[in-house]
């Protein structure tokens, strides 16, 4: 029984903290934004309207491929991605990299995006 509890705790800790390992530091995100990076919110339109982030553009993660194929994003401009938990922005980062985007960072959550844009 204790082995199962240990396994559940390990899985839970990994699930909670592994996505954060690839997130860009907020200070680095601020510098990129000052230099003209695109702040891209990959949450749904409803989520964005309920909790907007200053200066962010919205392309929901399930519409990202169509936006890429339609030329809505430039490979020449750095992109900082975020969502509610960091999971969808991580998936969006992988999608963009698959399409040849190299200047892509996962900022993580709405709270971190607000911090990077100066709203804390």
C-alpha positions, -999 to 999 in steps of 0.1 A, spaced: 0 0 0 27 25 9 44 19 -25 12 30 -42 10 62 -22 47 69 -30 40 64 -67 10 86 -66 30 114 -49 58 111 -74 34 113 -103 16 143 -88 48 162 -82 61 155 -117 27 165 -132 28 198 -113 64 208 -117 78 194 -150 60 218 -173 76 247 -154 111 236 -161 110 249 -197 95 283 -189 114 315 -197 123 337 -167 101 367 -163 130 392 -165 140 376 -198 104 378 -210 103 415 -201 134 422 -221 121 403 -251 88 422 -250 107 455 -248 126 444 -279 93 437 -298 84 400 -291 49 389 -297 30 380 -266 6 352 -277 -23 340 -256 -33 305 -266 -63 303 -243 -99 303 -257 -115 336 -267 -138 333 -237 -109 329 -213 -92 359 -228 -122 381 -224 -127 371 -188 -90 377 -179 -73 398 -205 -35 404 -205 -23 438 -217 -7 437 -251 -14 400 -258 -28 387 -291 -50 357 -290 -49 326 -311 -64 296 -293 -42 266 -294 -68 246 -314 -66 273 -341 -28 277 -342 -21 254 -371 -46 273 -393 -31 306 -382 5 294 -390 -6 280 -424 -25 312 -431 6 333 -425 -7 350 -393 27 346 -375 62 356 -386 92 334 -380 113 366 -378 96 378 -346 102 362 -312 70 347 -297 62 344 -260 34 320 -253 11 316 -223 -22 301 -212 -39 293 -179 -16 266 -167 13 265 -191 2 232 -206 -14 246 -238 14 271 -243 38 241 -241 19 223 -268 18 255 -288 55 258 -285 60 223 -298 36 230 -327 54 262 -337 88 245 -335 74 217 -358 66 244 -383 101 259 -382 97 287 -357 129 290 -337 123 321 -316 96 307 -293 95 306 -255 69 293 -231 61 320 -205 37 297 -188 7 312 -170 -15 343 -171 -1 354 -138 35 353 -153 23 371 -184 8 398 -163 41 401 -144 61 403 -176 39 431 -189 40 450 -156 6 441 -142 12 424 -109 
